[in-house]
């Protein structure tokens, strides 16, 4: 049994310790449930935990749109039967990942967005909360900085005025769809699990990009791009959403395992190297046999791994 939690990062030193601690706690919580519940329940539980902490760009603490509002998105997928659910444009539902789960379990559809998703949430009696709950003072400051710079901030967690010490600014600007961006590394969260029966599941949740256009949808809610699970493996991605969408990153890991006969880590390495073009991203994965794989082509990726027999590891760099 394996549990992984991810967030792609390039953090100032002050944030590494609390992020590490939260990942460790999330893993320990999930291990209490892995022996007794299906993988799909565990991935939802772990991502819900991360959505409630403002350290991450999901749920409380989500990135802000150009208008200063929050539009969150999430997806979840159960390997057996490839059942899935996804939501976008969520602004008042406390835990988007649980709404995605309800789309999977309680609706005839796989994906609901904006007002339709929130109407469905009301029908399901999920917990609503004012949009201000998701907005932190730090994010307001980062949005102001982004607007003054006329750019999209990926690593919006870097303290104002702290660029010189964090190593997150690149000398030659990165580009997204041909447009320059100055800083990279979002804090999307996700989880992949394989349980005792070999069932894989994956879940991903994010607030998106700081200063993004209203209505922008990234990879996280797109099945096959940011999230995928099947009989072979479970995958969750994070990074430059537009590049992940173009490369159908999560599905491609499963595809090269199925069609090329590669093992999990070799499949992850192949996809990160061959499918990202110039984009920056990372992913975590588990196979039905309990293999663990991860890969990224950016500065670092906060990740944690644990097994039922007591092994636990939290990492940032290679």
C-alpha positions as CSV (number, residue, x, y, z in Angstrom):
1,X,0.0,0.0,0.0
2,X,1.4,3.3,-1.0
3,X,0.3,6.9,-0.4
4,X,1.9,9.9,-2.1
5,X,1.1,13.6,-1.7
6,X,2.5,16.2,-4.0
7,X,3.0,19.9,-4.6
8,X,5.4,21.4,-7.1
9,X,7.4,24.1,-5.5
10,X,10.3,26.6,-5.5
11,X,9.9,27.9,-2.0
12,X,11.6,30.4,0.1
13,X,13.4,28.6,3.0
14,X,10.8,29.9,5.5
15,X,8.1,27.7,4.0
16,X,9.9,24.4,3.6
17,X,9.6,23.2,7.2
18,X,5.8,23.8,7.6
19,X,5.1,22.3,4.2
20,X,7.2,19.2,5.1
21,X,5.4,18.9,8.4
22,X,1.9,19.1,6.8
23,X,2.8,16.5,4.3
24,X,4.0,14.2,7.0
25,X,0.8,14.6,9.0
26,X,-1.3,14.1,5.9
27,X,0.5,10.8,5.2
28,X,0.1,9.6,8.7
29,X,-3.6,10.3,8.7
30,X,-4.0,8.5,5.4
31,X,-2.2,5.4,6.7
32,X,-4.8,5.0,9.3
33,X,-7.4,4.4,6.6
34,X,-5.4,2.6,3.9
35,X,-5.9,-0.9,5.5
36,X,-9.6,-0.5,5.9
37,X,-11.0,1.6,3.1
38,X,-10.6,1.6,-0.7
39,X,-7.9,3.8,-2.4
40,X,-10.5,6.2,-3.7
41,X,-11.6,7.2,-0.2
42,X,-8.0,7.7,0.9
43,X,-7.1,10.1,-2.0
44,X,-10.2,12.2,-1.2
45,X,-9.3,12.3,2.5
46,X,-5.7,13.4,2.0
47,X,-6.6,16.1,-0.6
48,X,-9.3,17.4,1.7
49,X,-6.8,17.8,4.4
50,X,-4.5,19.8,2.2
51,X,-7.3,22.0,0.9
52,X,-8.0,23.3,4.4
53,X,-4.4,24.6,4.9
54,X,-3.5,28.0,3.4
55,X,0.1,26.9,2.8
56,X,-1.0,25.3,-0.4
57,X,-2.7,26.5,-3.5
58,X,-5.9,24.6,-3.1
59,X,-9.0,25.4,-1.2
60,X,-8.1,28.0,1.5
61,X,-5.1,29.9,0.2
62,X,-6.0,29.4,-3.5
63,X,-4.5,31.7,-6.1
64,X,-6.5,34.7,-7.2
65,X,-7.9,35.6,-10.6
66,X,-7.2,39.0,-12.3
67,X,-10.4,40.2,-10.5
68,X,-9.2,39.1,-7.1
69,X,-11.6,36.2,-6.8
70,X,-11.0,32.5,-6.4
71,X,-11.9,29.9,-9.0
72,X,-10.9,26.5,-7.9
73,X,-10.8,23.2,-9.7
74,X,-10.3,19.5,-8.8
75,X,-10.7,16.0,-10.2
76,X,-10.7,12.5,-8.8
77,X,-10.5,9.1,-10.5
78,X,-11.0,5.5,-9.4
79,X,-8.9,3.0,-11.3
80,X,-11.5,0.1,-11.3
81,X,-13.9,1.0,-14.1
82,X,-12.1,4.3,-14.7
83,X,-14.8,6.2,-12.9
84,X,-14.1,9.9,-12.6
85,X,-15.4,13.3,-11.5
86,X,-14.2,16.8,-12.0
87,X,-15.2,20.4,-11.2
88,X,-14.0,23.9,-12.3
89,X,-14.9,27.5,-11.5
90,X,-15.7,26.7,-7.8
91,X,-15.9,29.8,-5.6
92,X,-17.9,28.9,-2.5
93,X,-17.6,25.1,-2.0
94,X,-15.2,24.5,0.9
95,X,-13.7,21.3,-0.5
96,X,-13.7,21.1,-4.3
97,X,-12.3,17.6,-4.2
98,X,-15.3,16.2,-2.4
99,X,-17.6,17.9,-4.9
100,X,-15.6,16.2,-7.7
101,X,-16.2,12.9,-5.9
102,X,-19.9,13.6,-5.8
103,X,-20.0,14.4,-9.5
104,X,-18.5,10.9,-10.0
105,X,-20.8,9.1,-7.5
106,X,-24.0,11.1,-7.7
107,X,-24.4,12.6,-11.1
108,X,-24.7,11.1,-14.7
109,X,-21.7,13.3,-15.8
110,X,-18.0,13.4,-15.3
111,X,-17.4,17.1,-15.3
112,X,-19.3,20.1,-14.0
113,X,-18.2,23.7,-14.0
114,X,-19.0,27.2,-12.6
115,X,-22.6,27.9,-11.7
116,X,-23.7,24.4,-12.8
117,X,-21.2,22.8,-10.4
118,X,-22.3,25.0,-7.5
119,X,-26.0,24.3,-8.2
120,X,-25.2,20.6,-8.1
121,X,-23.3,21.2,-4.8
122,X,-26.4,22.8,-3.3
123,X,-28.5,19.8,-4.3
124,X,-26.0,17.5,-2.5
125,X,-26.0,19.6,0.7
126,X,-22.2,20.1,0.7
127,X,-20.5,22.7,2.9
128,X,-20.5,26.2,1.4
129,X,-18.5,29.1,2.7
130,X,-18.0,32.7,1.6
131,X,-15.4,33.4,-1.1
132,X,-13.4,35.5,1.4
133,X,-12.5,32.3,3.3
134,X,-10.2,31.2,0.5
135,X,-8.5,34.6,0.1
136,X,-5.4,35.3,2.3
137,X,-3.7,38.7,2.9
138,X,-0.5,37.2,1.4
139,X,-2.3,36.3,-1.8
140,X,-3.7,39.8,-2.1
141,X,-0.2,41.1,-1.9
142,X,1.0,38.7,-4.6
143,X,-1.8,39.6,-6.9
144,X,-0.9,43.3,-6.5
145,X,2.7,42.4,-7.4
146,X,1.6,40.4,-10.4
147,X,-0.6,43.3,-11.7
148,X,2.2,45.8,-11.2
149,X,4.5,43.4,-13.1
150,X,1.8,42.7,-15.7
151,X,2.5,39.0,-15.5
152,X,1.2,35.7,-14.2
153,X,2.9,34.6,-11.0
154,X,3.4,30.9,-10.7
155,X,5.4,30.9,-7.5
156,X,3.2,33.4,-5.8
157,X,4.2,32.2,-2.4
158,X,7.6,34.0,-2.5
159,X,7.5,36.9,0.0
160,X,7.3,40.4,-1.6
161,X,10.8,41.6,-2.0
162,X,12.2,38.1,-1.5
163,X,13.0,37.3,-5.1
164,X,16.7,37.9,-4.7
165,X,17.2,35.2,-2.0
166,X,14.8,32.4,-3.1
167,X,16.3,31.5,-6.4
168,X,12.9,31.4,-8.1
169,X,13.4,34.1,-10.7
170,X,14.8,32.8,-13.9
171,X,17.2,35.0,-15.9
172,X,15.5,34.3,-19.2
173,X,11.7,34.4,-18.8
174,X,9.8,31.2,-19.3
175,X,6.9,31.2,-21.7
176,X,3.4,29.9,-21.7
177,X,1.8,29.5,-25.1
178,X,4.3,32.0,-26.4
179,X,3.8,34.6,-23.7
180,X,6.5,35.4,-21.1
181,X,6.1,34.6,-17.4
182,X,8.7,35.6,-14.8
183,X,8.4,33.1,-11.9
184,X,7.6,29.3,-11.9
185,X,6.3,26.7,-9.5
186,X,2.6,26.3,-8.4
187,X,1.6,24.5,-5.3
188,X,-1.1,22.3,-6.7
189,X,-1.8,19.3,-4.4
190,X,-2.6,15.7,-5.3
191,X,-2.5,12.2,-4.0
192,X,-2.2,8.7,-5.6
193,X,-2.9,5.5,-3.7
194,X,-2.9,1.7,-4.3
195,X,-4.7,-0.4,-1.8
196,X,-4.5,-4.0,-0.7
197,X,-6.6,-5.2,-3.6
198,X,-4.4,-3.5,-6.1
199,X,-6.9,-0.7,-6.8
200,X,-5.3,2.6,-7.9
201,X,-6.9,6.0,-7.4
202,X,-5.8,9.6,-8.0
203,X,-7.0,13.1,-7.0
204,X,-5.7,16.6,-7.7
205,X,-6.9,20.0,-6.5
206,X,-5.7,23.6,-7.2
207,X,-6.5,27.3,-7.3
208,X,-4.7,27.7,-10.5
209,X,-2.4,30.6,-11.4
210,X,-2.1,34.0,-9.7
211,X,-3.6,36.7,-11.8
212,X,-5.0,34.2,-14.3
213,X,-7.8,35.3,-16.6
214,X,-11.3,34.8,-15.3
215,X,-12.6,31.5,-16.6
216,X,-9.2,29.9,-17.2
217,X,-9.2,26.1,-16.8
218,X,-5.9,24.3,-16.2
219,X,-4.9,20.6,-16.3
220,X,-6.0,19.7,-12.7
221,X,-9.7,19.0,-13.5
222,X,-8.9,17.4,-16.9
223,X,-9.0,13.6,-16.8
224,X,-6.0,12.3,-18.7
225,X,-4.0,15.5,-18.3
226,X,-3.7,16.4,-14.6
227,X,-5.3,13.2,-13.2
228,X,-5.6,9.6,-14.3
229,X,-6.2,6.2,-12.8
230,X,-6.8,2.8,-14.3
231,X,-6.1,-0.9,-13.7
232,X,-2.4,-0.3,-14.3
233,X,-1.6,2.9,-12.3
234,X,-2.7,6.2,-10.7
235,X,-1.1,9.5,-11.7
236,X,-1.4,13.1,-10.4
237,X,0.3,16.1,-12.1
238,X,1.3,19.6,-11.3
239,X,3.0,22.5,-13.1
240,X,2.4,24.4,-16.2
241,X,-1.2,23.4,-17.0
242,X,-1.1,24.3,-20.6
243,X,1.9,22.1,-21.2
244,X,0.4,19.2,-19.2
245,X,-2.8,19.5,-21.3
246,X,-0.9,19.4,-24.6
247,X,1.0,16.4,-23.5
248,X,-2.0,14.5,-21.8
249,X,0.7,13.8,-19.2
250,X,-1.2,11.6,-16.7
251,X,-2.8,9.3,-19.3
252,X,0.5,9.0,-21.2
253,X,2.2,7.3,-18.2
254,X,-0.5,4.6,-18.2
255,X,-0.3,4.4,-22.0
256,X,3.4,3.7,-22.3
257,X,3.1,1.1,-19.5
258,X,0.3,-0.6,-21.4
259,X,1.6,-0.3,-25.0
260,X,5.4,-0.2,-24.5
261,X,5.5,-2.5,-21.6
262,X,7.6,-0.1,-19.5
263,X,7.8,-0.2,-15.7
264,X,6.3,2.7,-13.7
265,X,9.4,4.8,-13.2
266,X,10.6,4.3,-16.7
267,X,7.2,5.3,-18.0
268,X,7.3,8.5,-15.8
269,X,10.8,9.3,-17.0
270,X,9.8,8.9,-20.6
271,X,6.7,11.1,-20.3
272,X,8.5,13.9,-18.4
273,X,11.3,13.9,-21.0
274,X,9.3,13.4,-24.2
275,X,5.9,15.0,-23.6
276,X,6.5,18.3,-21.9
277,X,8.1,20.2,-24.8
278,X,9.3,23.4,-23.1
279,X,6.8,23.2,-20.3
280,X,7.7,22.8,-16.6
281,X,5.8,20.2,-14.6
282,X,6.0,17.2,-12.3
283,X,4.0,14.1,-11.4
284,X,3.6,11.3,-8.9
285,X,2.4,7.8,-9.7
286,X,1.8,4.4,-8.2
287,X,1.3,1.1,-9.9
288,X,-1.1,-1.7,-9.1
289,X,1.8,-3.7,-7.7
290,X,2.8,-1.0,-5.3
291,X,5.7,0.6,-7.3
292,X,6.3,4.3,-6.7
293,X,7.3,6.7,-9.4
294,X,7.8,10.4,-9.7
295,X,9.5,12.9,-12.0
296,X,9.8,16.6,-12.6
297,X,11.8,19.0,-14.8
298,X,11.6,22.1,-12.5
299,X,13.5,23.2,-9.4
300,X,11.8,20.8,-7.0
301,X,8.6,19.0,-6.0
302,X,7.4,18.6,-2.4
303,X,6.3,15.0,-2.2
304,X,5.7,12.3,0.4
305,X,5.5,8.5,0.2
306,X,4.4,6.0,2.8
307,X,3.6,2.3,2.9
308,X,1.6,0.2,5.4
309,X,4.7,-1.5,6.7
310,X,5.9,1.7,8.2
311,X,8.1,3.3,5.5
312,X,7.7,7.0,5.1
313,X,9.7,9.6,3.2
314,X,9.2,13.3,2.4
315,X,11.4,14.9,-0.3
316,X,11.9,18.1,-2.3
317,X,14.7,17.8,-4.7
318,X,15.9,14.9,-6.8
